[in-house]
Amino acid sequence: MLGRYIRLPYHGTEGHKTLGNWYTTLLNAHGNPIEHYGDYDLEMSRRKLDQKGAIKQLLT
């Protein structure tokens, strides 16, 4: 059985989103506006990549 998934830009590159962003998206879509759900990805933090907010491609 083949799985299906959404691939956003590769890990460690600008625009990549994590599972925390997925939950942030769901919460924002249902009227609970939060900046970020859960912990930030340490590798992305080290590279100073933005991890805040919902996945805009899924809200449009």
Distance bins in CASP14 RR format, pairs under 12 A and 6 or more apart:
PFRMAT RR
TARGET T0000
AUTHOR 0000-0000-0000
RMODE 2
METHOD distances of the structure
MODEL  1
5 19 0 0 0 0 0 1 0 0 0 0 0
5 22 0 0 0 0 0 1 0 0 0 0 0
6 16 0 0 0 0 0 1 0 0 0 0 0
6 17 0 0 0 0 1 0 0 0 0 0 0
6 19 0 0 0 0 0 1 0 0 0 0 0
6 21 0 0 0 0 0 1 0 0 0 0 0
6 22 0 0 0 0 1 0 0 0 0 0 0
6 25 0 0 0 0 0 1 0 0 0 0 0
6 55 0 0 0 0 1 0 0 0 0 0 0
6 57 0 0 0 0 1 0 0 0 0 0 0
6 58 1 0 0 1 0 0 0 0 0 0 0
7 13 0 0 0 0 0 1 0 0 0 0 0
7 15 0 0 0 0 0 1 0 0 0 0 0
7 16 0 0 0 0 1 0 0 0 0 0 0
7 17 0 0 0 0 0 1 0 0 0 0 0
7 55 0 0 0 0 0 1 0 0 0 0 0
7 57 0 0 0 0 0 1 0 0 0 0 0
8 14 0 0 0 0 0 1 0 0 0 0 0
8 15 1 0 0 1 0 0 0 0 0 0 0
8 16 1 0 1 0 0 0 0 0 0 0 0
8 17 1 0 1 0 0 0 0 0 0 0 0
8 18 0 0 0 0 1 0 0 0 0 0 0
8 19 0 0 0 0 0 1 0 0 0 0 0
8 21 0 0 0 0 1 0 0 0 0 0 0
8 22 0 0 0 0 1 0 0 0 0 0 0
8 25 0 0 0 0 0 1 0 0 0 0 0
8 51 0 0 0 0 0 1 0 0 0 0 0
8 55 1 0 0 1 0 0 0 0 0 0 0
8 56 0 0 0 0 0 1 0 0 0 0 0
8 57 1 0 0 1 0 0 0 0 0 0 0
8 58 0 0 0 0 1 0 0 0 0 0 0
9 15 1 0 1 0 0 0 0 0 0 0 0
9 16 1 0 1 0 0 0 0 0 0 0 0
9 17 0 0 0 0 1 0 0 0 0 0 0
9 18 0 0 0 0 0 1 0 0 0 0 0
9 44 0 0 0 0 0 1 0 0 0 0 0
9 49 0 0 0 0 1 0 0 0 0 0 0
9 50 0 0 0 0 0 1 0 0 0 0 0
9 55 0 0 0 0 0 1 0 0 0 0 0
9 57 0 0 0 0 0 1 0 0 0 0 0
10 16 1 0 0 1 0 0 0 0 0 0 0
10 17 0 0 0 0 0 1 0 0 0 0 0
10 44 0 0 0 0 0 1 0 0 0 0 0
10 49 0 0 0 0 0 1 0 0 0 0 0
11 17 0 0 0 0 1 0 0 0 0 0 0
11 18 0 0 0 0 1 0 0 0 0 0 0
11 19 0 0 0 0 0 1 0 0 0 0 0
11 41 0 0 0 0 1 0 0 0 0 0 0
11 42 0 0 0 0 0 1 0 0 0 0 0
11 43 1 0 0 1 0 0 0 0 0 0 0
11 44 1 0 0 1 0 0 0 0 0 0 0
11 47 0 0 0 0 0 1 0 0 0 0 0
11 49 0 0 0 0 1 0 0 0 0 0 0
11 51 0 0 0 0 0 1 0 0 0 0 0
12 18 0 0 0 0 0 1 0 0 0 0 0
12 41 0 0 0 0 1 0 0 0 0 0 0
12 42 0 0 0 0 0 1 0 0 0 0 0
12 43 1 0 0 1 0 0 0 0 0 0 0
12 44 1 0 1 0 0 0 0 0 0 0 0
12 45 0 0 0 0 0 1 0 0 0 0 0
12 46 0 0 0 0 1 0 0 0 0 0 0
12 47 1 0 0 1 0 0 0 0 0 0 0
12 48 0 0 0 0 0 1 0 0 0 0 0
12 49 1 0 0 1 0 0 0 0 0 0 0
12 50 0 0 0 0 0 1 0 0 0 0 0
12 51 0 0 0 0 0 1 0 0 0 0 0
13 43 0 0 0 0 0 1 0 0 0 0 0
13 44 0 0 0 0 1 0 0 0 0 0 0
13 47 0 0 0 0 1 0 0 0 0 0 0
13 49 1 0 0 1 0 0 0 0 0 0 0
13 50 0 0 0 0 0 1 0 0 0 0 0
14 44 0 0 0 0 1 0 0 0 0 0 0
14 47 0 0 0 0 1 0 0 0 0 0 0
14 48 0 0 0 0 0 1 0 0 0 0 0
14 49 1 0 0 1 0 0 0 0 0 0 0
14 50 1 0 0 1 0 0 0 0 0 0 0
14 51 0 0 0 0 0 1 0 0 0 0 0
15 21 0 0 0 0 1 0 0 0 0 0 0
15 41 0 0 0 0 0 1 0 0 0 0 0
15 44 0 0 0 0 1 0 0 0 0 0 0
15 47 0 0 0 0 0 1 0 0 0 0 0
15 49 1 0 0 1 0 0 0 0 0 0 0
15 50 1 0 0 1 0 0 0 0 0 0 0
15 51 0 0 0 0 1 0 0 0 0 0 0
15 52 0 0 0 0 0 1 0 0 0 0 0
15 53 0 0 0 0 0 1 0 0 0 0 0
15 55 0 0 0 0 1 0 0 0 0 0 0
15 56 0 0 0 0 1 0 0 0 0 0 0
15 57 0 0 0 0 0 1 0 0 0 0 0
16 41 0 0 0 0 1 0 0 0 0 0 0
16 43 0 0 0 0 0 1 0 0 0 0 0
16 44 1 0 0 1 0 0 0 0 0 0 0
16 47 0 0 0 0 0 1 0 0 0 0 0
16 49 1 0 0 1 0 0 0 0 0 0 0
16 50 0 0 0 0 1 0 0 0 0 0 0
16 51 0 0 0 0 1 0 0 0 0 0 0
16 55 0 0 0 0 0 1 0 0 0 0 0
17 23 0 0 0 0 0 1 0 0 0 0 0
17 24 0 0 0 0 1 0 0 0 0 0 0
17 25 0 0 0 0 1 0 0 0 0 0 0
17 36 0 0 0 0 0 1 0 0 0 0 0
17 37 0 0 0 0 0 1 0 0 0 0 0
17 40 0 0 0 0 0 1 0 0 0 0 0
17 41 0 0 0 0 1 0 0 0 0 0 0
17 44 0 0 0 0 1 0 0 0 0 0 0
17 49 0 0 0 0 0 1 0 0 0 0 0
17 50 0 0 0 0 1 0 0 0 0 0 0
17 51 1 0 0 1 0 0 0 0 0 0 0
17 52 0 0 0 0 0 1 0 0 0 0 0
17 53 0 0 0 0 1 0 0 0 0 0 0
17 54 0 0 0 0 1 0 0 0 0 0 0
17 55 1 0 1 0 0 0 0 0 0 0 0
17 56 0 0 0 0 1 0 0 0 0 0 0
17 57 0 0 0 0 1 0 0 0 0 0 0
17 58 0 0 0 0 1 0 0 0 0 0 0
18 24 0 0 0 0 1 0 0 0 0 0 0
18 25 0 0 0 0 0 1 0 0 0 0 0
18 36 0 0 0 0 1 0 0 0 0 0 0
18 37 0 0 0 0 1 0 0 0 0 0 0
18 38 0 0 0 0 1 0 0 0 0 0 0
18 39 0 0 0 0 1 0 0 0 0 0 0
18 40 0 0 0 0 1 0 0 0 0 0 0
18 41 1 0 1 0 0 0 0 0 0 0 0
18 42 0 0 0 0 0 1 0 0 0 0 0
18 43 0 0 0 0 0 1 0 0 0 0 0
18 44 1 0 0 1 0 0 0 0 0 0 0
18 45 0 0 0 0 0 1 0 0 0 0 0
18 49 0 0 0 0 0 1 0 0 0 0 0
18 50 0 0 0 0 0 1 0 0 0 0 0
18 51 1 0 0 1 0 0 0 0 0 0 0
18 52 0 0 0 0 0 1 0 0 0 0 0
18 53 0 0 0 0 0 1 0 0 0 0 0
18 55 0 0 0 0 1 0 0 0 0 0 0
19 25 0 0 0 0 0 1 0 0 0 0 0
19 26 0 0 0 0 0 1 0 0 0 0 0
19 36 0 0 0 0 0 1 0 0 0 0 0
19 37 0 0 0 0 1 0 0 0 0 0 0
19 38 0 0 0 0 1 0 0 0 0 0 0
19 39 0 0 0 0 0 1 0 0 0 0 0
19 40 0 0 0 0 0 1 0 0 0 0 0
19 41 0 0 0 0 1 0 0 0 0 0 0
19 51 0 0 0 0 0 1 0 0 0 0 0
19 55 0 0 0 0 0 1 0 0 0 0 0
20 26 0 0 0 0 1 0 0 0 0 0 0
20 27 0 0 0 0 1 0 0 0 0 0 0
20 28 0 0 0 0 0 1 0 0 0 0 0
20 34 0 0 0 0 0 1 0 0 0 0 0
20 35 0 0 0 0 0 1 0 0 0 0 0
20 36 1 0 0 1 0 0 0 0 0 0 0
20 37 1 0 1 0 0 0 0 0 0 0 0
20 38 1 0 1 0 0 0 0 0 0 0 0
20 39 0 0 0 0 1 0 0 0 0 0 0
20 40 0 0 0 0 1 0 0 0 0 0 0
20 41 0 0 0 0 1 0 0 0 0 0 0
20 44 0 0 0 0 0 1 0 0 0 0 0
20 51 0 0 0 0 1 0 0 0 0 0 0
20 52 0 0 0 0 0 1 0 0 0 0 0
20 53 0 0 0 0 1 0 0 0 0 0 0
20 54 0 0 0 0 1 0 0 0 0 0 0
20 55 0 0 0 0 1 0 0 0 0 0 0
21 27 0 0 0 0 0 1 0 0 0 0 0
21 28 0 0 0 0 0 1 0 0 0 0 0
21 34 0 0 0 0 0 1 0 0 0 0 0
21 35 0 0 0 0 0 1 0 0 0 0 0
21 36 1 0 0 1 0 0 0 0 0 0 0
21 37 1 0 0 1 0 0 0 0 0 0 0
21 38 0 0 0 0 1 0 0 0 0 0 0
21 40 0 0 0 0 0 1 0 0 0 0 0
21 41 0 0 0 0 1 0 0 0 0 0 0
21 44 0 0 0 0 0 1 0 0 0 0 0
21 49 0 0 0 0 0 1 0 0 0 0 0
21 50 0 0 0 0 0 1 0 0 0 0 0
21 51 1 0 0 1 0 0 0 0 0 0 0
21 52 0 0 0 0 1 0 0 0 0 0 0
21 53 1 0 0 1 0 0 0 0 0 0 0
21 54 1 0 0 1 0 0 0 0 0 0 0
21 55 1 0 1 0 0 0 0 0 0 0 0
21 56 0 0 0 0 1 0 0 0 0 0 0
21 57 0 0 0 0 0 1 0 0 0 0 0
21 58 0 0 0 0 1 0 0 0 0 0 0
21 59 0 0 0 0 0 1 0 0 0 0 0
22 28 0 0 0 0 0 1 0 0 0 0 0
22 29 0 0 0 0 0 1 0 0 0 0 0
22 36 0 0 0 0 0 1 0 0 0 0 0
22 37 0 0 0 0 1 0 0 0 0 0 0
22 38 0 0 0 0 0 1 0 0 0 0 0
22 53 0 0 0 0 0 1 0 0 0 0 0
22 54 0 0 0 0 1 0 0 0 0 0 0
22 55 1 0 0 1 0 0 0 0 0 0 0
22 57 0 0 0 0 0 1 0 0 0 0 0
22 58 0 0 0 0 1 0 0 0 0 0 0
22 59 0 0 0 0 0 1 0 0 0 0 0
23 29 0 0 0 0 0 1 0 0 0 0 0
23 30 0 0 0 0 0 1 0 0 0 0 0
23 32 0 0 0 0 0 1 0 0 0 0 0
23 34 0 0 0 0 1 0 0 0 0 0 0
23 36 0 0 0 0 1 0 0 0 0 0 0
23 37 1 1 0 0 0 0 0 0 0 0 0
23 38 1 0 0 1 0 0 0 0 0 0 0
23 39 0 0 0 0 0 1 0 0 0 0 0
23 53 0 0 0 0 0 1 0 0 0 0 0
23 54 0 0 0 0 1 0 0 0 0 0 0
23 55 0 0 0 0 0 1 0 0 0 0 0
23 58 0 0 0 0 0 1 0 0 0 0 0
24 30 0 0 0 0 0 1 0 0 0 0 0
24 31 0 0 0 0 0 1 0 0 0 0 0
24 32 0 0 0 0 1 0 0 0 0 0 0
24 33 0 0 0 0 1 0 0 0 0 0 0
24 34 1 0 0 1 0 0 0 0 0 0 0
24 35 1 0 0 1 0 0 0 0 0 0 0
24 36 1 0 1 0 0 0 0 0 0 0 0
24 37 1 0 1 0 0 0 0 0 0 0 0
24 38 0 0 0 0 1 0 0 0 0 0 0
24 40 0 0 0 0 0 1 0 0 0 0 0
24 51 0 0 0 0 1 0 0 0 0 0 0
24 52 0 0 0 0 1 0 0 0 0 0 0
24 53 1 0 1 0 0 0 0 0 0 0 0
24 54 1 0 1 0 0 0 0 0 0 0 0
24 55 1 0 0 1 0 0 0 0 0 0 0
24 56 0 0 0 0 0 1 0 0 0 0 0
24 58 0 0 0 0 0 1 0 0 0 0 0
24 59 0 0 0 0 0 1 0 0 0 0 0
25 31 0 0 0 0 0 1 0 0 0 0 0
25 32 0 0 0 0 0 1 0 0 0 0 0
25 33 0 0 0 0 0 1 0 0 0 0 0
25 34 0 0 0 0 0 1 0 0 0 0 0
25 36 0 0 0 0 0 1 0 0 0 0 0
25 37 0 0 0 0 1 0 0 0 0 0 0
25 52 0 0 0 0 0 1 0 0 0 0 0
25 53 1 0 0 1 0 0 0 0 0 0 0
25 54 1 0 1 0 0 0 0 0 0 0 0
25 55 1 0 1 0 0 0 0 0 0 0 0
25 56 0 0 0 0 1 0 0 0 0 0 0
25 57 0 0 0 0 1 0 0 0 0 0 0
25 58 1 0 1 0 0 0 0 0 0 0 0
25 59 1 0 0 1 0 0 0 0 0 0 0
25 60 0 0 0 0 0 1 0 0 0 0 0
26 32 0 0 0 0 1 0 0 0 0 0 0
26 33 0 0 0 0 0 1 0 0 0 0 0
26 34 0 0 0 0 0 1 0 0 0 0 0
26 37 0 0 0 0 1 0 0 0 0 0 0
26 53 0 0 0 0 0 1 0 0 0 0 0
26 54 0 0 0 0 1 0 0 0 0 0 0
26 55 0 0 0 0 1 0 0 0 0 0 0
26 58 0 0 0 0 1 0 0 0 0 0 0
26 59 0 0 0 0 0 1 0 0 0 0 0
27 33 1 0 0 1 0 0 0 0 0 0 0
27 34 1 0 1 0 0 0 0 0 0 0 0
27 35 0 0 0 0 0 1 0 0 0 0 0
27 36 0 0 0 0 0 1 0 0 0 0 0
27 37 1 0 0 1 0 0 0 0 0 0 0
27 38 0 0 0 0 0 1 0 0 0 0 0
27 53 0 0 0 0 0 1 0 0 0 0 0
27 54 0 0 0 0 1 0 0 0 0 0 0
27 55 0 0 0 0 0 1 0 0 0 0 0
27 59 0 0 0 0 0 1 0 0 0 0 0
28 34 1 0 0 1 0 0 0 0 0 0 0
28 35 0 0 0 0 1 0 0 0 0 0 0
28 36 0 0 0 0 0 1 0 0 0 0 0
28 37 0 0 0 0 1 0 0 0 0 0 0
28 52 0 0 0 0 0 1 0 0 0 0 0
28 53 1 0 0 1 0 0 0 0 0 0 0
28 54 1 0 1 0 0 0 0 0 0 0 0
28 55 0 0 0 0 1 0 0 0 0 0 0
28 56 0 0 0 0 0 1 0 0 0 0 0
28 58 0 0 0 0 1 0 0 0 0 0 0
28 59 1 0 0 1 0 0 0 0 0 0 0
29 53 0 0 0 0 0 1 0 0 0 0 0
29 54 1 0 0 1 0 0 0 0 0 0 0
29 55 0 0 0 0 0 1 0 0 0 0 0
29 56 0 0 0 0 0 1 0 0 0 0 0
29 58 0 0 0 0 1 0 0 0 0 0 0
29 59 1 0 0 1 0 0 0 0 0 0 0
29 60 0 0 0 0 0 1 0 0 0 0 0
30 54 0 0 0 0 0 1 0 0 0 0 0
30 59 0 0 0 0 0 1 0 0 0 0 0
31 54 0 0 0 0 0 1 0 0 0 0 0
31 59 0 0 0 0 0 1 0 0 0 0 0
32 54 0 0 0 0 0 1 0 0 0 0 0
33 52 0 0 0 0 0 1 0 0 0 0 0
33 53 0 0 0 0 1 0 0 0 0 0 0
33 54 0 0 0 0 1 0 0 0 0 0 0
33 59 0 0 0 0 0 1 0 0 0 0 0
34 52 0 0 0 0 1 0 0 0 0 0 0
34 53 0 0 0 0 1 0 0 0 0 0 0
34 54 0 0 0 0 1 0 0 0 0 0 0
35 50 0 0 0 0 0 1 0 0 0 0 0
35 51 0 0 0 0 1 0 0 0 0 0 0
35 52 1 0 1 0 0 0 0 0 0 0 0
35 53 1 0 0 1 0 0 0 0 0 0 0
35 54 0 0 0 0 1 0 0 0 0 0 0
36 44 0 0 0 0 0 1 0 0 0 0 0
36 45 0 0 0 0 0 1 0 0 0 0 0
36 50 0 0 0 0 0 1 0 0 0 0 0
36 51 1 0 0 1 0 0 0 0 0 0 0
36 52 1 0 1 0 0 0 0 0 0 0 0
36 53 1 0 1 0 0 0 0 0 0 0 0
36 54 0 0 0 0 1 0 0 0 0 0 0
36 55 0 0 0 0 0 1 0 0 0 0 0
37 51 0 0 0 0 0 1 0 0 0 0 0
37 52 0 0 0 0 0 1 0 0 0 0 0
37 53 0 0 0 0 1 0 0 0 0 0 0
37 54 0 0 0 0 1 0 0 0 0 0 0
37 55 0 0 0 0 0 1 0 0 0 0 0
38 51 0 0 0 0 0 1 0 0 0 0 0
38 52 0 0 0 0 0 1 0 0 0 0 0
38 53 0 0 0 0 0 1 0 0 0 0 0
39 45 0 0 0 0 1 0 0 0 0 0 0
39 51 0 0 0 0 1 0 0 0 0 0 0
40 46 0 0 0 0 0 1 0 0 0 0 0
40 47 0 0 0 0 0 1 0 0 0 0 0
40 48 0 0 0 0 0 1 0 0 0 0 0
40 49 0 0 0 0 1 0 0 0 0 0 0
40 50 0 0 0 0 0 1 0 0 0 0 0
40 51 1 0 1 0 0 0 0 0 0 0 0
40 52 0 0 0 0 1 0 0 0 0 0 0
40 53 0 0 0 0 0 1 0 0 0 0 0
41 47 0 0 0 0 1 0 0 0 0 0 0
41 48 0 0 0 0 0 1 0 0 0 0 0
41 49 0 0 0 0 1 0 0 0 0 0 0
41 50 0 0 0 0 0 1 0 0 0 0 0
41 51 1 0 0 1 0 0 0 0 0 0 0
41 52 0 0 0 0 0 1 0 0 0 0 0
42 49 0 0 0 0 0 1 0 0 0 0 0
42 51 0 0 0 0 0 1 0 0 0 0 0
43 49 0 0 0 0 1 0 0 0 0 0 0
43 51 0 0 0 0 0 1 0 0 0 0 0
44 50 0 0 0 0 1 0 0 0 0 0 0
44 51 1 0 1 0 0 0 0 0 0 0 0
44 52 0 0 0 0 0 1 0 0 0 0 0
45 51 1 0 0 1 0 0 0 0 0 0 0
45 52 0 0 0 0 0 1 0 0 0 0 0
50 56 0 0 0 0 0 1 0 0 0 0 0
53 59 0 0 0 0 0 1 0 0 0 0 0
54 60 0 0 0 0 0 1 0 0 0 0 0
END
